[in-house]
């Protein structure tokens, strides 16, 4: 059934997104203003509603995955369009990745070599074991006695 032939009472039960979906199915791609103007006309809303709610309506369209904003600024149903961008892996991509990996490994080796050259066996290194020599472990009975 055509959306123009639906009763106002039936249309009021639908969300703006559902009405938009029906409009786009019947009429094809339309811009935001024309879509919302058609909805306000169908629902017999005052012209002030158009001005107050057009921003929210646009946000609704952008967040609903059923709709797609085309390059010419018109909205259409996403299921009518396919992605024309296909990524085809090539041998060149693999070679580039291998080169990047080799460079990264070389950089890591350089960093390790720099660290090794700054640390010598002659450096006095305090591992902190001396701080633990006075440590005493108490069991629960000893803790109760102290209280």
N, CA, C and O atoms as CSV, one atom per row, in Angstrom:
chain,resi,resn,atom,element,x,y,z
A,1,UNK,N,N,0.833,-1.173,0.000
A,1,UNK,CA,C,0.000,0.000,0.000
A,1,UNK,C,C,0.885,1.246,0.000
A,1,UNK,O,O,1.911,1.286,0.679
A,2,UNK,N,N,0.498,2.219,-0.734
A,2,UNK,CA,C,1.233,3.469,-0.841
A,2,UNK,C,C,1.140,4.246,0.468
A,2,UNK,O,O,0.106,4.243,1.135
A,3,UNK,N,N,2.229,4.905,0.822
A,3,UNK,CA,C,2.267,5.677,2.060
A,3,UNK,C,C,1.292,6.853,2.007
A,3,UNK,O,O,0.782,7.286,3.041
A,4,UNK,N,N,1.037,7.362,0.823
A,4,UNK,CA,C,0.091,8.473,0.676
A,4,UNK,C,C,-1.345,8.047,0.978
A,4,UNK,O,O,-2.184,8.883,1.314
A,5,UNK,N,N,-1.628,6.750,0.860
A,5,UNK,CA,C,-2.983,6.257,1.078
A,5,UNK,C,C,-3.220,5.806,2.521
A,5,UNK,O,O,-4.343,5.463,2.889
A,6,UNK,N,N,-2.165,5.806,3.335
A,6,UNK,CA,C,-2.333,5.424,4.734
A,6,UNK,C,C,-3.048,6.531,5.499
A,6,UNK,O,O,-2.887,7.715,5.204
A,7,UNK,N,N,-3.836,6.125,6.482
A,7,UNK,CA,C,-4.545,7.095,7.311
A,7,UNK,C,C,-3.556,7.767,8.259
A,7,UNK,O,O,-2.518,7.205,8.606
A,8,UNK,N,N,-3.904,8.975,8.663
A,8,UNK,CA,C,-3.062,9.725,9.592
A,8,UNK,C,C,-2.886,8.951,10.899
A,8,UNK,O,O,-1.799,8.952,11.477
A,9,UNK,N,N,-3.940,8.296,11.364
A,9,UNK,CA,C,-3.886,7.531,12.613
A,9,UNK,C,C,-2.881,6.386,12.509
A,9,UNK,O,O,-2.170,6.086,13.468
A,10,UNK,N,N,-2.828,5.749,11.338
A,10,UNK,CA,C,-1.871,4.653,11.134
A,10,UNK,C,C,-0.436,5.186,11.078
A,10,UNK,O,O,0.487,4.569,11.610
A,11,UNK,N,N,-0.266,6.323,10.435
A,11,UNK,CA,C,1.054,6.929,10.327
A,11,UNK,C,C,1.576,7.390,11.694
A,11,UNK,O,O,2.776,7.320,11.958
A,12,UNK,N,N,0.675,7.857,12.552
A,12,UNK,CA,C,1.082,8.322,13.872
A,12,UNK,C,C,1.633,7.191,14.738
A,12,UNK,O,O,2.367,7.437,15.695
A,13,UNK,N,N,1.279,5.964,14.402
A,13,UNK,CA,C,1.786,4.806,15.141
A,13,UNK,C,C,3.215,4.441,14.727
A,13,UNK,O,O,3.894,3.680,15.417
A,14,UNK,N,N,3.657,4.984,13.609
A,14,UNK,CA,C,4.996,4.690,13.101
A,14,UNK,C,C,5.998,5.747,13.552
A,14,UNK,O,O,5.638,6.897,13.805
A,15,UNK,N,N,7.251,5.340,13.646
A,15,UNK,CA,C,8.306,6.308,13.971
A,15,UNK,C,C,8.697,7.059,12.699
A,15,UNK,O,O,8.373,6.641,11.587
A,16,UNK,N,N,9.396,8.167,12.886
A,16,UNK,CA,C,9.892,8.921,11.729
A,16,UNK,C,C,10.799,8.038,10.865
A,16,UNK,O,O,10.790,8.138,9.638
A,17,UNK,N,N,11.577,7.178,11.514
A,17,UNK,CA,C,12.485,6.298,10.759
A,17,UNK,C,C,11.703,5.321,9.891
A,17,UNK,O,O,12.074,5.063,8.745
A,18,UNK,N,N,10.623,4.780,10.439
A,18,UNK,CA,C,9.819,3.832,9.671
A,18,UNK,C,C,9.126,4.516,8.494
A,18,UNK,O,O,9.045,3.962,7.398
A,19,UNK,N,N,8.629,5.724,8.737
A,19,UNK,CA,C,7.996,6.479,7.647
A,19,UNK,C,C,9.036,6.817,6.581
A,19,UNK,O,O,8.759,6.728,5.385
A,20,UNK,N,N,10.227,7.203,7.019
A,20,UNK,CA,C,11.312,7.498,6.072
A,20,UNK,C,C,11.638,6.269,5.240
A,20,UNK,O,O,11.837,6.366,4.029
A,21,UNK,N,N,11.692,5.124,5.887
A,21,UNK,CA,C,11.987,3.878,5.179
A,21,UNK,C,C,10.940,3.629,4.090
A,21,UNK,O,O,11.278,3.256,2.967
A,22,UNK,N,N,9.674,3.836,4.432
A,22,UNK,CA,C,8.606,3.626,3.456
A,22,UNK,C,C,8.701,4.640,2.315
A,22,UNK,O,O,8.510,4.289,1.150
A,23,UNK,N,N,8.994,5.890,2.650
A,23,UNK,CA,C,9.126,6.927,1.615
A,23,UNK,C,C,10.250,6.603,0.637
A,23,UNK,O,O,10.088,6.714,-0.578
A,24,UNK,N,N,11.394,6.200,1.191
A,24,UNK,CA,C,12.537,5.898,0.323
A,24,UNK,C,C,12.285,4.664,-0.536
A,24,UNK,O,O,12.763,4.592,-1.668
A,25,UNK,N,N,11.541,3.698,-0.012
A,25,UNK,CA,C,11.189,2.524,-0.808
A,25,UNK,C,C,10.340,2.918,-2.009
A,25,UNK,O,O,10.545,2.424,-3.118
A,26,UNK,N,N,9.387,3.811,-1.776
A,26,UNK,CA,C,8.462,4.208,-2.832
A,26,UNK,C,C,9.037,5.252,-3.784
A,26,UNK,O,O,8.906,5.119,-5.001
A,27,UNK,N,N,9.656,6.263,-3.252
A,27,UNK,CA,C,10.043,7.422,-4.056
A,27,UNK,C,C,11.511,7.451,-4.465
A,27,UNK,O,O,11.876,8.191,-5.379
A,28,UNK,N,N,12.343,6.678,-3.822
A,28,UNK,CA,C,13.768,6.704,-4.129
A,28,UNK,C,C,14.492,7.747,-3.287
A,28,UNK,O,O,13.924,8.294,-2.341
A,29,UNK,N,N,15.735,8.018,-3.631
A,29,UNK,CA,C,16.590,8.910,-2.853
A,29,UNK,C,C,16.002,10.316,-2.757
A,29,UNK,O,O,15.483,10.861,-3.731
A,30,UNK,N,N,16.099,10.895,-1.542
A,30,UNK,CA,C,15.597,12.245,-1.286
A,30,UNK,C,C,16.528,12.932,-0.295
A,30,UNK,O,O,17.224,12.274,0.478
A,31,UNK,N,N,16.534,14.262,-0.325
A,31,UNK,CA,C,17.360,14.969,0.654
A,31,UNK,C,C,16.611,15.095,1.986
A,31,UNK,O,O,15.410,14.834,2.064
A,32,UNK,N,N,17.339,15.496,3.023
A,32,UNK,CA,C,16.785,15.542,4.382
A,32,UNK,C,C,15.562,16.440,4.476
A,32,UNK,O,O,14.534,16.043,5.025
A,33,UNK,N,N,15.672,17.631,3.950
A,33,UNK,CA,C,14.566,18.590,4.051
A,33,UNK,C,C,13.306,18.073,3.360
A,33,UNK,O,O,12.208,18.183,3.906
A,34,UNK,N,N,13.462,17.508,2.160
A,34,UNK,CA,C,12.294,16.998,1.432
A,34,UNK,C,C,11.648,15.824,2.171
A,34,UNK,O,O,10.423,15.718,2.231
A,35,UNK,N,N,12.479,14.949,2.731
A,35,UNK,CA,C,11.953,13.812,3.487
A,35,UNK,C,C,11.144,14.294,4.681
A,35,UNK,O,O,10.009,13.865,4.889
A,36,UNK,N,N,11.730,15.180,5.454
A,36,UNK,CA,C,11.055,15.616,6.671
A,36,UNK,C,C,9.823,16.475,6.350
A,36,UNK,O,O,8.824,16.431,7.068
A,37,UNK,N,N,9.905,17.239,5.290
A,37,UNK,CA,C,8.742,18.043,4.864
A,37,UNK,C,C,7.583,17.104,4.497
A,37,UNK,O,O,6.428,17.374,4.824
A,38,UNK,N,N,7.903,16.019,3.826
A,38,UNK,CA,C,6.873,15.038,3.449
A,38,UNK,C,C,6.268,14.391,4.696
A,38,UNK,O,O,5.058,14.170,4.758
A,39,UNK,N,N,7.104,14.091,5.685
A,39,UNK,CA,C,6.613,13.487,6.927
A,39,UNK,C,C,5.692,14.457,7.663
A,39,UNK,O,O,4.624,14.067,8.134
A,40,UNK,N,N,6.104,15.716,7.760
A,40,UNK,CA,C,5.261,16.703,8.453
A,40,UNK,C,C,3.932,16.916,7.716
A,40,UNK,O,O,2.901,17.165,8.341
A,41,UNK,N,N,3.969,16.818,6.404
A,41,UNK,CA,C,2.738,16.953,5.620
A,41,UNK,C,C,1.818,15.759,5.864
A,41,UNK,O,O,0.616,15.923,6.072
A,42,UNK,N,N,2.401,14.545,5.837
A,42,UNK,CA,C,1.604,13.335,6.056
A,42,UNK,C,C,0.992,13.314,7.453
A,42,UNK,O,O,-0.152,12.893,7.626
A,43,UNK,N,N,1.747,13.765,8.441
A,43,UNK,CA,C,1.268,13.749,9.820
A,43,UNK,C,C,0.492,15.021,10.189
A,43,UNK,O,O,0.012,15.171,11.312
A,44,UNK,N,N,0.385,15.927,9.215
A,44,UNK,CA,C,-0.322,17.196,9.395
A,44,UNK,C,C,0.213,17.974,10.593
A,44,UNK,O,O,-0.554,18.488,11.408
A,45,UNK,N,N,1.527,18.052,10.685
A,45,UNK,CA,C,2.184,18.800,11.756
A,45,UNK,C,C,2.315,20.258,11.348
A,45,UNK,O,O,2.390,20.553,10.156
A,46,UNK,N,N,2.345,21.182,12.308
A,46,UNK,CA,C,2.513,22.600,11.965
A,46,UNK,C,C,3.906,22.865,11.393
A,46,UNK,O,O,4.831,22.084,11.618
A,47,UNK,N,N,4.051,23.946,10.668
A,47,UNK,CA,C,5.346,24.267,10.054
A,47,UNK,C,C,6.420,24.529,11.105
A,47,UNK,O,O,7.606,24.354,10.826
A,48,UNK,N,N,6.030,24.942,12.300
A,48,UNK,CA,C,7.016,25.162,13.367
A,48,UNK,C,C,7.670,23.843,13.795
A,48,UNK,O,O,8.813,23.838,14.251
A,49,UNK,N,N,6.953,22.731,13.649
A,49,UNK,CA,C,7.522,21.416,13.992
A,49,UNK,C,C,8.680,21.088,13.067
A,49,UNK,O,O,9.660,20.475,13.490
A,50,UNK,N,N,8.576,21.489,11.815
A,50,UNK,CA,C,9.656,21.251,10.860
A,50,UNK,C,C,10.933,21.929,11.338
A,50,UNK,O,O,11.998,21.313,11.368
A,51,UNK,N,N,10.823,23.183,11.705
A,51,UNK,CA,C,11.988,23.954,12.123
A,51,UNK,C,C,12.570,23.440,13.438
A,51,UNK,O,O,13.788,23.435,13.618
A,52,UNK,N,N,11.718,23.014,14.345
A,52,UNK,CA,C,12.168,22.566,15.669
A,52,UNK,C,C,12.793,21.172,15.642
A,52,UNK,O,O,13.709,20.885,16.413
A,53,UNK,N,N,12.306,20.319,14.767
A,53,UNK,CA,C,12.699,18.910,14.824
A,53,UNK,C,C,13.607,18.443,13.686
A,53,UNK,O,O,14.015,17.281,13.686
A,54,UNK,N,N,13.935,19.289,12.730
A,54,UNK,CA,C,14.738,18.851,11.580
A,54,UNK,C,C,16.130,18.388,12.009
A,54,UNK,O,O,16.661,17.439,11.432
A,55,UNK,N,N,16.724,19.028,12.997
A,55,UNK,CA,C,18.049,18.629,13.475
A,55,UNK,C,C,18.033,17.253,14.109
A,55,UNK,O,O,18.911,16.430,13.849
A,56,UNK,N,N,17.034,17.006,14.943
A,56,UNK,CA,C,16.903,15.685,15.568
A,56,UNK,C,C,16.622,14.614,14.513
A,56,UNK,O,O,17.106,13.487,14.610
A,57,UNK,N,N,15.850,14.979,13.528
A,57,UNK,CA,C,15.536,14.033,12.460
A,57,UNK,C,C,16.809,13.648,11.688
A,57,UNK,O,O,17.019,12.478,11.369
A,58,UNK,N,N,17.636,14.628,11.401
A,58,UNK,CA,C,18.890,14.368,10.693
A,58,UNK,C,C,19.774,13.436,11.526
A,58,UNK,O,O,20.366,12.497,10.992
A,59,UNK,N,N,19.861,13.693,12.821
A,59,UNK,CA,C,20.653,12.831,13.706
A,59,UNK,C,C,20.114,11.411,13.698
A,59,UNK,O,O,20.880,10.448,13.688
A,60,UNK,N,N,18.808,11.286,13.702
A,60,UNK,CA,C,18.175,9.967,13.655
A,60,UNK,C,C,18.566,9.209,12.392
A,60,UNK,O,O,18.860,8.014,12.437
A,61,UNK,N,N,18.566,9.916,11.271
A,61,UNK,CA,C,18.931,9.261,10.012
A,61,UNK,C,C,20.389,8.804,10.010
A,61,UNK,O,O,20.711,7.730,9.502
A,62,UNK,N,N,21.264,9.629,10.581
A,62,UNK,CA,C,22.694,9.276,10.559
A,62,UNK,C,C,23.006,8.103,11.468
A,62,UNK,O,O,23.982,7.390,11.234
A,63,UNK,N,N,22.205,7.886,12.496
A,63,UNK,CA,C,22.483,6.788,13.423
A,63,UNK,C,C,21.772,5.485,13.050
A,63,UNK,O,O,22.097,4.427,13.590
A,64,UNK,N,N,20.823,5.554,12.149
A,64,UNK,CA,C,20.101,4.349,11.735
A,64,UNK,C,C,20.843,3.694,10.574
A,64,UNK,O,O,21.123,4.341,9.564
A,65,UNK,N,N,21.155,2.433,10.718
A,65,UNK,CA,C,21.958,1.738,9.710
A,65,UNK,C,C,21.178,1.381,8.445
A,65,UNK,O,O,21.764,0.902,7.474
A,66,UNK,N,N,19.889,1.606,8.447
A,66,UNK,CA,C,19.103,1.320,7.242
A,66,UNK,C,C,19.316,2.366,6.162
A,66,UNK,O,O,19.068,2.107,4.985
A,67,UNK,N,N,19.777,3.550,6.559
A,67,UNK,CA,C,19.874,4.672,5.634
A,67,UNK,C,C,21.321,5.008,5.309
A,67,UNK,O,O,22.224,4.809,6.122
A,68,UNK,N,N,21.517,5.518,4.108
A,68,UNK,CA,C,22.845,5.856,3.619
A,68,UNK,C,C,22.792,7.254,3.010
A,68,UNK,O,O,21.927,7.551,2.185
A,69,UNK,N,N,23.726,8.106,3.427
A,69,UNK,CA,C,23.822,9.447,2.868
A,69,UNK,C,C,24.724,9.376,1.645
A,69,UNK,O,O,25.893,9.001,1.737
A,70,UNK,N,N,24.165,9.738,0.507
A,70,UNK,CA,C,24.898,9.655,-0.752
A,70,UNK,C,C,25.753,10.905,-0.954
A,70,UNK,O,O,25.606,11.893,-0.234
A,71,UNK,N,N,26.643,10.849,-1.938
A,71,UNK,CA,C,27.548,11.969,-2.210
A,71,UNK,C,C,26.808,13.250,-2.598
A,71,UNK,O,O,27.300,14.349,-2.344
A,72,UNK,N,N,25.648,13.116,-3.202
A,72,UNK,CA,C,24.896,14.299,-3.621
A,72,UNK,C,C,24.015,14.871,-2.507
A,72,UNK,O,O,23.216,15.773,-2.757
A,73,UNK,N,N,24.152,14.357,-1.281
A,73,UNK,CA,C,23.406,14.874,-0.146
A,73,UNK,C,C,22.030,14.278,0.031
A,73,UNK,O,O,21.249,14.743,0.860
A,74,UNK,N,N,21.730,13.254,-0.738
A,74,UNK,CA,C,20.425,12.607,-0.635
A,74,UNK,C,C,20.552,11.326,0.190
A,74,UNK,O,O,21.605,10.691,0.237
A,75,UNK,N,N,19.448,10.973,0.835
A,75,UNK,CA,C,19.382,9.738,1.603
A,75,UNK,C,C,18.748,8.648,0.757
A,75,UNK,O,O,17.842,8.898,-0.039
A,76,UNK,N,N,19.253,7.415,0.951
A,76,UNK,CA,C,18.657,6.265,0.283
A,76,UNK,C,C,18.791,5.072,1.217
A,76,UNK,O,O,19.469,5.131,2.243
A,77,UNK,N,N,18.128,3.992,0.834
A,77,UNK,CA,C,18.215,2.776,1.627
A,77,UNK,C,C,19.565,2.107,1.376
A,77,UNK,O,O,20.004,1.963,0.235
A,78,UNK,N,N,20.200,1.708,2.454
A,78,UNK,CA,C,21.531,1.101,2.364
A,78,UNK,C,C,21.500,-0.187,1.529
A,78,UNK,O,O,22.456,-0.483,0.811
A,79,UNK,N,N,20.417,-0.945,1.620
A,79,UNK,CA,C,20.369,-2.219,0.897
A,79,UNK,C,C,20.330,-2.050,-0.622
A,79,UNK,O,O,20.465,-3.033,-1.351
A,80,UNK,N,N,20.150,-0.846,-1.102
A,80,UNK,CA,C,20.191,-0.590,-2.546
A,80,UNK,C,C,21.604,-0.334,-3.061
A,80,UNK,O,O,21.823,-0.265,-4.270
A,81,UNK,N,N,22.541,-0.196,-2.164
A,81,UNK,CA,C,23.895,0.175,-2.554
A,81,UNK,C,C,24.898,-0.849,-2.043
A,81,UNK,O,O,24.772,-1.395,-0.947
A,82,UNK,N,N,25.879,-1.079,-2.866
A,82,UNK,CA,C,26.964,-1.961,-2.459
A,82,UNK,C,C,28.240,-1.142,-2.392
A,82,UNK,O,O,28.360,-0.091,-3.023
A,83,UNK,N,N,29.162,-1.631,-1.637
A,83,UNK,CA,C,30.438,-0.933,-1.521
A,83,UNK,C,C,31.251,-1.201,-2.775
A,83,UNK,O,O,31.428,-2.351,-3.175
A,84,UNK,N,N,31.743,-0.139,-3.393
A,84,UNK,CA,C,32.543,-0.309,-4.592
A,84,UNK,C,C,34.036,-0.340,-4.272
A,84,UNK,O,O,34.875,-0.415,-5.169
A,85,UNK,N,N,34.345,-0.283,-3.003
A,85,UNK,CA,C,35.744,-0.316,-2.599
A,85,UNK,C,C,36.087,-1.714,-2.118
A,85,UNK,O,O,35.611,-2.168,-1.077
A,86,UNK,N,N,36.915,-2.382,-2.890
A,86,UNK,CA,C,37.337,-3.719,-2.551
A,86,UNK,C,C,38.848,-3.693,-2.387
A,86,UNK,O,O,39.567,-3.207,-3.261
A,87,UNK,N,N,39.322,-4.210,-1.276
A,87,UNK,CA,C,40.756,-4.237,-1.027
A,87,UNK,C,C,41.289,-5.580,-1.509
A,87,UNK,O,O,40.890,-6.637,-1.020
A,88,UNK,N,N,42.185,-5.517,-2.464
A,88,UNK,CA,C,42.788,-6.731,-3.002
A,88,UNK,C,C,44.240,-6.762,-2.544
A,88,UNK,O,O,45.038,-5.913,-2.942
A,89,UNK,N,N,44.587,-7.739,-1.707
A,89,UNK,CA,C,45.977,-7.807,-1.254
A,89,UNK,C,C,46.906,-8.162,-2.418
A,89,UNK,O,O,46.585,-9.000,-3.260
A,90,UNK,N,N,48.037,-7.516,-2.437
A,90,UNK,CA,C,49.010,-7.790,-3.480
A,90,UNK,C,C,50.307,-8.245,-2.843
A,90,UNK,O,O,50.506,-8.107,-1.636
A,91,UNK,N,N,51.185,-8.788,-3.670
A,91,UNK,CA,C,52.493,-9.204,-3.172
A,91,UNK,C,C,53.285,-8.000,-2.696
A,91,UNK,O,O,54.095,-8.127,-1.778
A,92,UNK,N,N,53.074,-6.844,-3.289
A,92,UNK,CA,C,53.780,-5.633,-2.896
A,92,UNK,C,C,53.456,-5.277,-1.441
A,92,UNK,O,O,54.329,-4.845,-0.688
A,93,UNK,N,N,52.187,-5.464,-1.057
A,93,UNK,CA,C,51.795,-5.189,0.326
A,93,UNK,C,C,52.561,-6.088,1.290
A,93,UNK,O,O,53.025,-5.637,2.338
A,94,UNK,N,N,52.688,-7.362,0.927
A,94,UNK,CA,C,53.424,-8.298,1.774
A,94,UNK,C,C,54.888,-7.897,1.894
A,94,UNK,O,O,55.471,-7.966,2.976
A,95,UNK,N,N,55.485,-7.473,0.768
A,95,UNK,CA,C,56.881,-7.054,0.790
A,95,UNK,C,C,57.063,-5.811,1.662
A,95,UNK,O,O,58.040,-5.711,2.404
A,96,UNK,N,N,56.136,-4.874,1.577
A,96,UNK,CA,C,56.205,-3.669,2.399
A,96,UNK,C,C,56.133,-4.017,3.880
A,96,UNK,O,O,56.868,-3.453,4.690
A,97,UNK,N,N,55.243,-4.950,4.235
A,97,UNK,CA,C,55.116,-5.357,5.626
A,97,UNK,C,C,56.400,-6.026,6.119
A,97,UNK,O,O,56.828,-5.796,7.250
A,98,UNK,N,N,57.012,-6.853,5.271
A,98,UNK,CA,C,58.259,-7.512,5.656
A,98,UNK,C,C,59.372,-6.487,5.876
A,98,UNK,O,O,60.148,-6.604,6.824
A,99,UNK,N,N,59.448,-5.487,5.002
A,99,UNK,CA,C,60.460,-4.454,5.155
A,99,UNK,C,C,60.250,-3.668,6.447
A,99,UNK,O,O,61.210,-3.353,7.149
A,100,UNK,N,N,59.007,-3.356,6.754
A,100,UNK,CA,C,58.712,-2.631,7.982
A,100,UNK,C,C,59.093,-3.457,9.204
A,100,UNK,O,O,59.607,-2.917,10.184
A,101,UNK,N,N,58.844,-4.756,9.151
A,101,UNK,CA,C,59.185,-5.636,10.250
A,101,UNK,C,C,60.701,-5.698,10.440
A,101,UNK,O,O,61.193,-5.669,11.568
A,102,UNK,N,N,61.438,-5.785,9.328
A,102,UNK,CA,C,62.900,-5.826,9.407
A,102,UNK,C,C,63.453,-4.535,10.009
A,102,UNK,O,O,64.363,-4.578,10.837
A,103,UNK,N,N,62.915,-3.400,9.602
A,103,UNK,CA,C,63.370,-2.121,10.140
A,103,UNK,C,C,63.080,-2.051,11.633
A,103,UNK,O,O,63.908,-1.571,12.407
A,104,UNK,N,N,61.922,-2.522,12.034
A,104,UNK,CA,C,61.553,-2.496,13.443
A,104,UNK,C,C,62.484,-3.388,14.263
A,104,UNK,O,O,62.914,-3.008,15.352
A,105,UNK,N,N,62.791,-4.565,13.741
A,105,UNK,CA,C,63.702,-5.469,14.448
A,105,UNK,C,C,65.088,-4.851,14.581
A,105,UNK,O,O,65.727,-4.973,15.626
A,106,UNK,N,N,65.555,-4.188,13.522
A,106,UNK,CA,C,66.858,-3.533,13.580
A,106,UNK,C,C,66.865,-2.430,14.628
A,106,UNK,O,O,67.843,-2.267,15.358
A,107,UNK,N,N,65.780,-1.676,14.700
A,107,UNK,CA,C,65.695,-0.607,15.689
A,107,UNK,C,C,65.708,-1.177,17.104
A,107,UNK,O,O,66.337,-0.609,17.996
A,108,UNK,N,N,65.022,-2.289,17.312
A,108,UNK,CA,C,65.009,-2.915,18.629
A,108,UNK,C,C,66.405,-3.420,19.001
A,108,UNK,O,O,66.823,-3.304,20.153
A,109,UNK,N,N,67.123,-3.979,18.024
A,109,UNK,CA,C,68.488,-4.449,18.278
A,109,UNK,C,C,69.388,-3.280,18.646
A,109,UNK,O,O,70.209,-3.385,19.557
A,110,UNK,N,N,69.233,-2.161,17.935
A,110,UNK,CA,C,70.037,-0.974,18.234
A,110,UNK,C,C,69.772,-0.496,19.654
A,110,UNK,O,O,70.698,-0.117,20.370
A,111,UNK,N,N,68.529,-0.514,20.052
A,111,UNK,CA,C,68.191,-0.074,21.401
A,111,UNK,C,C,68.798,-1.001,22.443
A,111,UNK,O,O,69.275,-0.540,23.480
A,112,UNK,N,N,68.784,-2.307,22.177
A,112,UNK,CA,C,69.370,-3.278,23.102
A,112,UNK,C,C,70.873,-3.082,23.176
A,112,UNK,O,O,71.456,-3.143,24.259
A,113,UNK,N,N,71.504,-2.846,22.034
A,113,UNK,CA,C,72.949,-2.636,22.015
A,113,UNK,C,C,73.317,-1.391,22.806
A,113,UNK,O,O,74.306,-1.399,23.539
A,114,UNK,N,N,72.544,-0.325,22.672
A,114,UNK,CA,C,72.806,0.900,23.418
A,114,UNK,C,C,72.702,0.655,24.911
A,114,UNK,O,O,73.513,1.174,25.679
A,115,UNK,N,N,71.743,-0.105,25.325
A,115,UNK,CA,C,71.552,-0.377,26.747
A,115,UNK,C,C,72.714,-1.208,27.275
A,115,UNK,O,O,73.258,-0.920,28.341
A,116,UNK,N,N,73.092,-2.246,26.522
A,116,UNK,CA,C,74.186,-3.110,26.946
A,116,UNK,C,C,75.494,-2.341,27.063
A,116,UNK,O,O,76.300,-2.631,27.947
A,117,UNK,N,N,75.714,-1.378,26.198
A,117,UNK,CA,C,76.984,-0.650,26.223
A,117,UNK,C,C,77.056,0.313,27.402
A,117,UNK,O,O,78.155,0.674,27.824
A,118,UNK,N,N,75.930,0.735,27.941
A,118,UNK,CA,C,75.954,1.671,29.060
A,118,UNK,C,C,76.063,0.953,30.397
A,118,UNK,O,O,76.463,1.571,31.384
A,119,UNK,N,N,75.729,-0.301,30.462
A,119,UNK,CA,C,75.811,-1.059,31.709
A,119,UNK,C,C,77.075,-1.900,31.682
A,119,UNK,O,O,77.313,-2.646,30.732
A,120,UNK,N,N,77.870,-1.780,32.709
A,120,UNK,CA,C,79.076,-2.604,32.778
A,120,UNK,C,C,79.039,-3.427,34.052
A,120,UNK,O,O,78.275,-3.144,34.974
A,121,UNK,N,N,79.874,-4.445,34.084
A,121,UNK,CA,C,79.947,-5.313,35.253
A,121,UNK,C,C,80.577,-4.591,36.435
A,121,UNK,O,O,80.396,-5.004,37.580
A,122,UNK,N,N,81.309,-3.527,36.171
A,122,UNK,CA,C,82.012,-2.804,37.224
A,122,UNK,C,C,81.075,-1.886,38.006
A,122,UNK,O,O,81.424,-1.421,39.090
A,123,UNK,N,N,79.896,-1.626,37.463
A,123,UNK,CA,C,78.962,-0.741,38.154
A,123,UNK,C,C,78.509,-1.380,39.452
A,123,UNK,O,O,78.261,-2.584,39.516
A,124,UNK,N,N,78.403,-0.550,40.492
A,124,UNK,CA,C,77.887,-1.035,41.761
A,124,UNK,C,C,76.371,-1.069,41.646
A,124,UNK,O,O,75.720,-0.046,41.434
A,125,UNK,N,N,75.842,-2.239,41.787
A,125,UNK,CA,C,74.409,-2.415,41.648
A,125,UNK,C,C,73.867,-2.934,42.959
A,125,UNK,O,O,74.274,-3.997,43.426
A,126,UNK,N,N,72.959,-2.200,43.552
A,126,UNK,CA,C,72.353,-2.587,44.813
A,126,UNK,C,C,71.026,-3.248,44.510
A,126,UNK,O,O,70.089,-2.595,44.050
A,127,UNK,N,N,70.947,-4.537,44.768
A,127,UNK,CA,C,69.716,-5.244,44.450
A,127,UNK,C,C,68.703,-5.191,45.581
A,127,UNK,O,O,67.597,-5.709,45.429
A,128,UNK,N,N,69.043,-4.584,46.704
A,128,UNK,CA,C,68.074,-4.379,47.761
A,128,UNK,C,C,67.937,-5.535,48.723
A,128,UNK,O,O,67.082,-5.468,49.606
A,129,UNK,N,N,68.740,-6.613,48.610
A,129,UNK,CA,C,68.642,-7.743,49.521
A,129,UNK,C,C,68.986,-7.339,50.949
A,129,UNK,O,O,68.452,-7.913,51.898
A,130,UNK,N,N,69.860,-6.373,51.110
A,130,UNK,CA,C,70.255,-5.942,52.442
A,130,UNK,C,C,69.074,-5.347,53.202
A,130,UNK,O,O,69.047,-5.401,54.432
A,131,UNK,N,N,68.119,-4.794,52.509
A,131,UNK,CA,C,66.957,-4.193,53.159
A,131,UNK,C,C,66.054,-5.246,53.775
A,131,UNK,O,O,65.288,-4.929,54.685
A,132,UNK,N,N,66.116,-6.463,53.324
A,132,UNK,CA,C,65.221,-7.514,53.789
A,132,UNK,C,C,65.807,-8.354,54.925
A,132,UNK,O,O,65.118,-9.234,55.441
A,133,UNK,N,N,67.039,-8.114,55.325
A,133,UNK,CA,C,67.682,-8.972,56.323
A,133,UNK,C,C,67.011,-8.852,57.684
A,133,UNK,O,O,67.069,-9.791,58.478
A,134,UNK,N,N,66.380,-7.728,57.971
A,134,UNK,CA,C,65.724,-7.535,59.257
A,134,UNK,C,C,64.241,-7.905,59.234
A,134,UNK,O,O,63.536,-7.678,60.217
A,135,UNK,N,N,63.773,-8.456,58.157
A,135,UNK,CA,C,62.366,-8.812,58.003
A,135,UNK,C,C,62.035,-10.009,58.883
A,135,UNK,O,O,62.763,-11.000,58.898
A,136,UNK,N,N,60.927,-9.908,59.616
A,136,UNK,CA,C,60.493,-10.989,60.500
A,136,UNK,C,C,59.064,-11.355,60.118
A,136,UNK,O,O,58.230,-10.473,59.916
A,137,UNK,N,N,58.778,-12.654,60.018
A,137,UNK,CA,C,57.451,-13.137,59.688
A,137,UNK,C,C,56.778,-13.586,60.976
A,137,UNK,O,O,57.334,-14.383,61.732
A,138,UNK,N,N,55.580,-13.070,61.223
A,138,UNK,CA,C,54.823,-13.418,62.420
A,138,UNK,C,C,53.633,-14.265,62.030
A,138,UNK,O,O,53.001,-14.028,61.001
A,139,UNK,N,N,53.325,-15.263,62.861
A,139,UNK,CA,C,52.118,-16.027,62.608
A,139,UNK,C,C,50.970,-15.411,63.389
A,139,UNK,O,O,51.184,-14.435,64.108
A,140,UNK,N,N,49.772,-15.938,63.277
A,140,UNK,CA,C,48.588,-15.346,63.875
A,140,UNK,C,C,48.653,-15.327,65.395
A,140,UNK,O,O,48.208,-14.367,66.023
A,141,UNK,N,N,49.211,-16.394,65.998
A,141,UNK,CA,C,49.289,-16.446,67.456
A,141,UNK,C,C,50.165,-15.324,67.993
A,141,UNK,O,O,49.832,-14.695,68.997
A,142,UNK,N,N,51.276,-15.076,67.328
A,142,UNK,CA,C,52.178,-14.014,67.787
A,142,UNK,C,C,51.507,-12.654,67.647
A,142,UNK,O,O,51.729,-11.770,68.474
A,143,UNK,N,N,50.686,-12.472,66.605
A,143,UNK,CA,C,49.982,-11.207,66.423
A,143,UNK,C,C,48.972,-10.999,67.545
A,143,UNK,O,O,48.822,-9.880,68.036
A,144,UNK,N,N,48.273,-12.060,67.961
A,144,UNK,CA,C,47.285,-11.968,69.028
A,144,UNK,C,C,47.954,-11.620,70.356
A,144,UNK,O,O,47.386,-10.889,71.168
A,145,UNK,N,N,49.165,-12.145,70.577
A,145,UNK,CA,C,49.881,-11.880,71.808
A,145,UNK,C,C,50.291,-10.423,71.912
A,145,UNK,O,O,50.297,-9.851,73.002
A,146,UNK,N,N,50.631,-9.823,70.788
A,146,UNK,CA,C,51.069,-8.456,70.786
A,146,UNK,C,C,49.935,-7.492,71.101
A,146,UNK,O,O,50.175,-6.407,71.629
A,147,UNK,N,N,48.732,-7.865,70.791
A,147,UNK,CA,C,47.572,-7.005,71.048
A,147,UNK,C,C,47.276,-7.010,72.476
A,147,UNK,O,O,46.334,-6.349,72.913
